[in-house]
Amino acid sequence: MQQYVILRRSGWQSPAELEEAAGRSSRVGDEEMSDDIRWIRSYVLEEGGGSVGTVCIYEASSPEAIREHASRADLPVDEIIPIADTVIVRPDPQPASA
């Protein structure tokens, strides 16, 4: 499988909407398309006015599988970009505990 970046700009009006979408995404990926797609991680973007977008990292069999997953899970897809390589300078920071 190839790794891809999926850009989803201003896809949700609130973090709560995004949380619901994440649940749908996980269910479709894990239960319906586990041979074709694997969600690795997402970075949530502040888009202004309370809306949020995401930059998502997926492994997938093809861009078409990503589009099919998005359609089944009712997710926006603005752009799909194949990842050529990974350079890790530092691991992702851990969120601060509340």
KAWO-V289042 format. One record per residue. RES is the residue in one small letter. NEAR is the number of other ideal C-beta (glycine too) atoms within 12 Angstrom. Layout:
res: <RES/RES>
near: <NEAR/NEAR>
//
This chain:
res: <m/q/q/y/v/i/l/r/r/s/g/w/q/s/p/a/e/l/e/e/a/a/g/r/s/s/r/v/g/d/e/e/m/s/d/d/i/r/w/i/r/s/y/v/l/e/e/g/g/g/s/v/g/t/v/c/i/y/e/a/s/s/p/e/a/i/r/e/h/a/s/r/a/d/l/p/v/d/e/i/i/p/i/a/d/t/v/i/v/r/p/d/p/q/p/a/s/a>
near: <20/23/25/32/28/38/26/34/21/22/32/30/17/18/20/14/24/30/17/19/31/28/19/24/37/23/20/27/30/19/16/19/30/19/16/25/39/26/32/22/19/27/19/25/21/17/23/11/11/15/22/28/31/36/25/41/26/40/28/34/21/20/24/18/29/41/25/22/39/34/19/20/32/20/37/28/30/22/20/30/20/19/20/10/8/12/7/7/7/7/7/12/8/7/7/5/4/3>
//
